[in-house]
Amino acid sequence: MAEIRLWNTKTKRKDPLEPTVTPGKVSMYVCGPTVYDRAHMGNARPAIVFDVLARLLRHVYGPDNVRYVRNLTDVDDKIIRRAEESGRAIDEITEETIRWYHEDMAALGVLPPDEEPRATQYIAQMIAMIERLIASGHAYAAEGHVLFSVESYAEYGALSGRSVDDMIAGARVEVAPYKKNPMDFVLWKPSEPDLPGWDSPWGRGRPGWHIECSAMSEALLGESFDIHGGGNDLMFPHHENEIAQSRCAHPGSDFARIWMHNEMLQVEGKKMSKSLGNFFTVRDLLNRYSAHPYHIPNMGPAIRLRFLQTSYRDTIDITDYSIEQAAVWLGRAYAALDDEKELWDEQVNDILRGSDFIAALADDLNTHLAVTKLQDQIKRTFQRTQAVPIGSGENIYKTAELDEDERNQQRLKAMLQFLGFNLSGLRQFHHQSRQDDLKRAVSTRVEALIQALLQERQKARQNKDFARADQLRDGFKEAGLVVTDTPTGPEWAMGADFDPEKLEALK
């Protein structure tokens, strides 16, 4: 069994994953989206990161021994404001947004988690936890609100490495007369009759943001679990507050043993923000590429690969070029495959077990290294199985032994599937990758064929074999090869629809 080591934000080191709550079984909770609008590119990163981690956990521990929970926040002031602005019902907005989220994540190859709780389904559990916190002196009721007392938890700030005094000095906190300490945060707030609300011991109201994750993780994973994940923008205050309220509600519990935080992203070298005009939703990007010159109906796999090319703890820069180059790599992978038949999960696990590919992922989910190994496998498989004709009719690459070809095919399929790529879905990238590859490698792969055909055309003209010369001229045009006759001889360039396979028929 591969040893998985993960960077633990809490301990500031790579810690071995040692499931001890239930030996041999791994539990993971990841903060999901607040459902009031389309998922943006920043939302996509944790979804992809922890999807790959879940796949790794299932490989190492078995699918029946992994429980992955990702929540949906469907009660929040942002949702209420969106309803007021649009004049639409809150339920209508949240249902539509959840459907959008599922569609967009599926386009990126993200599998559904094992559990996807909605905050509104766990109000009773939140109220019960708040009551425990009040009873133990960690929370207090004031003017229809219930607030957590940060001074009651001595380790507050340990995750993010901040002291309470520093937080008060540097944070924008809500000033309210009913707060004992400016850093105290809301567990429950009152609701007006026209706003969403539930009956509680403190009057009709709704939960604060942080309490939902503590209540839902407790209900589904227990007082302690193995991994808690999310973007590093959630480290403070959200995750800091989760720890405080959960550990105070359950003295002696660890709550989450390993905390993982993915870094943020940039767009064309700048932080993504609406003010800079570089704020994109996942759907924005998918729609943009559906109108691509080569008409790529779902650029989702290329976006996924672009995210995986950078390790999750590093800032990633999303550019048009980087996504298009990811598409090229996926097209090369498709070109290297003999068929689109996918492997069974058991086959994937058997092929990759003990491999350096799995070792890379087990070392703090190093997707950068794993993708590098995938690219090496694409090159190896393509070179051994793809024979490229040249003018003499010989092949650049000698035919490899069949058994080694099969092993290369199996390894490539297994690595692609493990990282979340549907093999048949890679077909759409083939044309773009072929153009890129030919432009990069024309001198070694097809120039000999082109030069041989051009020389034959010249000889046909000299011999007044105009039928053959015209056949070659028409064949060049059909193959997308642009030929220009000059005083010093013919010059050629590849058109947008260049297809070297059509040149072979002219030999």
N, C-alpha and C positions, 0 to 999 in steps of 0.2 A: 504493500500500500504506500502510495506517495505521501510524503509528509508535506502538508500545506502550511506555509508560514505567511502571515499577513501583517502588514504594518498596522500597529494598534495605536490610534491617536491618543488613547488614554495613557499608555505606557511609553510612548515615543520610541518604539522599537518594533522589530519584526518578532512576533510571538507565534509559536507553534499553535495550530488549531488542535485543541485537545478537548473534544466534547466530553464533559463530565456531568452535565445535568442529566442526560440519559446517555450512557456510554455507547458509542457506535452510531449515535443519531445526532444530526446537526440541525439547529434551528437558526433561522435568519429573518430579521425584520428590516425592511427598507422603507423609508418615508417616500410616499408617492405624491401625486400632484393635488393641488387644490383645483377643483373642477369648475372653473368659470370661464375658461377660454381655451383656445387651441394650445397644445403642448408646444413650447418653444424648444430651440436646439439645446438649451441648457437642461431642460427636462429630459431630453433624450439620453444624455450622457449617463446618469445613474441607472436608467432603465437598461441600457446596453451593458454597462459594466457589471451590474449585479446579475444580469441574465447569464453572462459568461461564467461568473463565479458559481451560480446555481448549477450550471452544466458541469463545472469541474467537481463540485461537491457530490453530485449524483454519480459521476464517474468513479470517484474515490470511495464513497460510502454506500453507493447503491441508491436507485431512485426512491425506494420505499423508506429510506433512512434520512431523507432530507425534507424539511418543511420550510418553505419560503413564503413569507407573508409580506405583501406590499399594500399599503392602505390607500384609500381615496378620501380626501377631505371634502365632504359635501355639505358642511355647514360652516360658514365663515363670513366675515364682514365683506370680503371682496365679492362673494357670490351675491350677498344682499344688495350691494351697490350696483352690480351688473343688472340685477332684476329691476331695481328702481330706474336705472338709466334706460333700459330697453322696454320696460312695461310688460315683460314676460314673467311667467310664474317661475319660482325658484326650481321646482321639480323639473320643469321643462328644460331649463338651462343645464342643470346638473346631468340629466339623462342624456341630453344631446352631447355634452362635453365628454362624458364618459365614453360614449360610442365613438366620438372622434379620437379620443386617446387610444382606445383599443385598436382602431383602424390604423392610426399612424404608427403605433408601436409594432403592430403586426407587419407593416410595410418595412420596418427596420429589422425584422427577423427576431423580435423579442417575444419569447414564450410567455404565456400567462403564468403568474405565480401560483403556488398551491392554494393560497387564500388571498382574497382581495376584499377585506372588510371596508365598509363605509362607516364613517363616523356616526351618522344618524342611527345606525343599527346598534350602537353600543352606549347609548345615553345612560341607561340604567347602571352599567358597569362604571361609567365615569362618576355618576352621583355617589355610588358606593365607595369608590376610592377617595373622593373628596371628603366624605363623612369620616373615613378612617384618618385622614390627615388632620381634620379639625379635632377629632378625639385625642390624637396624640400630640397636639400642640404645634403642629407644623403649618397649620392654615387657620384663618380666622374669617368670620363673616362680617361684612360692613356695608350697610346701605344697599342691600340686595345683591352685593358682590361677595364672592369668596376669593381670598387671595392667599398665595403661598408665601410664607415668611422665609426669605432667603437666609436670615440670620439664624434660623433654627437648624440649618444644615451646614456644618462646619466645612465640608469639602466643596461647597459651591464654587464653581469656577475652575475646578481641577482639570476638566477635560480640555477647556480652551486655554488654560494657563493664565487666567486673569484673576485678580483679587476683586472683591466686591467694591472696595474703594475706587479702584481703577475703572471698574465698570460704571460706577455712578458718575465719575468725572468725564468719561469718554462716550457714554451712550446717550441716545435720545430716549428718555423714558417718559412714560405717561405720568404727569403730575396730577395727583388726585388727593383730595383732603382725607379720604378714608384709608389711604395707604399708611402703614406704620414705617415703611422704608421705601424710598423711591424705586428700589430694584424688585420689590415684591410684585409677583406677576399673577394675572387673573386665572383662576380655575373655573369660575362661573360668573356670568354677568346677567343682569336683568334684561328682559325683552319686552318691548312695547307690544300692544295687542296685534298690530299689523305686521310684526316680525316673527320669524320662526322661534318657537319656544316650547319648553317642556316643564311640567310641574316638578318642583323640587322642594326640599325643606327650607329653601331660602327664597321661595317665590318662583313665579314663572320666569324662565330664563333659558340660556343656552350656554354650552361649554366654551371655555377659552380654547385657544389653538392647541396648546401643549398637552393637555390632559388626555386628549383622544388617543395619542400613540401609546401612552403608558397603560391606559385601560385596555386597548385592543391587543397589545402585545401580551399583557398578562392573561387575558381571556384565551388567546390562541396558542401562546408559547409557554406560559407560566411566569412565575416571579423572576426567574433568571433564564437567560438563553445565551446562545453562543456568539452571534454576530449581529451588530446593528450597523446599517449603512445609510448613506445619503450624501448629498453634495456638501462641500465644506462651508457653504453659506448657511447651513443649518446648524453648524457646530455651536454657535451662540446666536440667539438665546435658546433655540428650540431644543437641541439635544442636551444642553446644560440643564434646562428646566425639566426635561424628561427624567434625567438621572436623579435630580433632587427629589421630585415628587414620588418616583417609583421606589427609590431606596428608603425614603422616609415612610412610605406606606407599607413597606415590607422590610423592616430592620433585619440586617444580616444577609440580605440577598445581594447578588452581584449586579442585578438587572442585566446589562449586556456585558459580556466579557471582552469581546474585541469590537472596537469602534473603527469603522472604515469610512473615509471621506474622499470622494473624488474631487479633483481640482475643477476650476471653472474653464470656460472656453473663450477664445477670441475669434473675431471675424475679420479676416484680412489684416491681422496684426493689432487690432484694437478690441478693447473690451466690448462685448455685445451690449448695446443699450439703445432704447428707443430714441434718446436725444441725439445719438450719432447717426441714426438712420440705418443701422446695420443689425437691427433686431429682426430675426426671422423665426417663424414657426416651422415645425417639421413639414407641415403641409405646404407652406410657401415654397420650400426648397423642392419638394416632390413635384409640385405643379410646374415649377420653372423648368425642370429637366424633362417633364413630359412633352415639352415643346422643343426639345433638343434637336439639333440638325439631324441626328441619327435616330430620333424618336425613341427615347428610352422610357417606356411606360412606367417603370418603377425604379428610381435611382436609390431606393432604400438600402439595398445591399451594399452599394458603393459608399453611401453615407456611413453605414455600419462599419465597413472596413476602415474608412478614414478614422473613425473613433478608436478602433482597435490598434491602429498603427502607433498610437501614443499611449504609454502606460497611464493608468487612471490617476496617479498622484502628480502627474505633470500637466501643466497648462497646454491645451491643444489649440492650434490655430486652424480654423475652418476657412478654406478658400475654394473658389471655383476650380482652380487648377488641381488642388489636392484631391478633391472629390472626383474630378475627371480622371486623374491618374489612378485612383483606386478602382474606377470602372475599367480602366485598361488592364489592371492586374486580374480582375475577375474575368475579363474576356480571355486573357491568356490562360487562366485556369480552365475555362471551358474548352479552349482549343486543344488543351493537353489531354482532355478526357476522351476515352473511346466511346462512352455512352453516358446517358443521364440517369442510369439506374442507381438509386441510392442504396446504401448499406443499411442493414438492420442496426439498431442501437447496440446490440450485443457484439456485432462485428466491429463497429467503431471502437468500442471499449477494448476489445481484444487486440486490435491492430495498434492502438496507441498506448496501451498499458506499458509503463516502464520507459516510455520514449522521452527524448530530450524535449519534445514539444510539450508534453504534460509537465515535465520538470520545470519548464519556463513558466507555465501558468501557476504551478504550485508555489513558485517563488514570488509571493506577493502579487499574483495575478499579472505577471509581466507579459501583457498582450503584445507589446512592441517586439519582444524577442520571439514570441510565438508566431507573429505574422511574418517576421524575417525568415523563420524556418519554413513557414508556408510558402513564401515566395521562392525559397531555394528549392522546395519540392516541386513547385510549378515548373521552374526552369529544368530541373532534372527530368521530370516526366515528359515535358515537351520535347526535349532534346533526344530522348531515347525512343519516343514513339512517333514523332512527327518527322517524316522524311520530306525534305524540301527539294523539288526538282530543279535542275539547272540546265543550261543549254545542251550539254552532252547527253542528257537523259539519265545521268548518274545521280546519286543522292549524297548530300553533304554528310548526313549521319548514317552510319552503318546500322542495319537492323539489329536491335538488341535481342538478347535471349528472351524468349517468351515469358519465362517465369519471372525474370526481373522486371519486365514490362508490367506484368500483372501486379507485382508487389508495389511498383511505383504508382500505378493507378489506384490501388487499394489505399495506400498511404495518403495520397492526395485527396481522395474522396473523404476519407475519415477525418482529415484535418479540416477540410472545408465544412463538413457537416457538424463537427464539434464546435466550430466557431459560429455556427448558426446560419450557414448559407445553403439554400435550396439549389441543388445542382441544375435542375432544368431552368431555374430562374436566372442563371448566369448566361444563358444563350443571348439575351438582349444586349450584352456588352461585347459580344464577339466582334462585331464589325468595327467598333471604335478601337478595340485593342489591336485588331489586325492593321488598321491604318497606322497606329502609333508604332507598332513593331516594324512595319515595313519601312517607315520613314527613318527609324533608328538603325535598321540593319540591312537596308537595301543593298549596300555594297557587297555584303557577304552572302546574301540569300537569293536575291532575284536579279541582280545586275547582270550576272553572267547570262541568264536566260534572255533578258531584254537586249543585251548587246548582240547575242547570237541571232536573234530574230531581226534586229535592225540590219545586221550585215547581210542576212539572207535577202532582205528586201532590196538592199543596194545591188546585190548580184542579180536579182530578178529583173531589176530595171535595166542593168547593163546588158543582160541577155535578152532584153525585150520580152520577158515573160510577164506581161502586164497583168495577166489574170492572177498570178501568184502575188505580185506586188500589191494589187488592189485587195486581195484577200487578207494580206497582212495589215494593210492600212485599216480596213474595216474591223479586223480583229483587235487591233490596238484600241480603236475607239470603243468597241464593245467591252474591252477589259478595263477601260478607264485610264488608259495610258495616253497622255497628250504628247504627240510627236511633232516637232517643228523642224522643217528642212532649212538648213543654213548653208552658206558658201563653204563652211568648214566641215560640214557633215550634219547628220540629224542630231537634234537635242531632244531630250524627253523629260517629262515630269509626271508624277502621279496625280491623277484627279481625285476628287473627293470619293468617287465610287470605284477606286482602283481595286481590281481583283486579280491577283497573280494566277489563280487557278484557271482563269479563262485564257491566259497566255499559253498554258500547256497544250491546249487544243490546236494551237497554231504550228506546233513543231512538225 
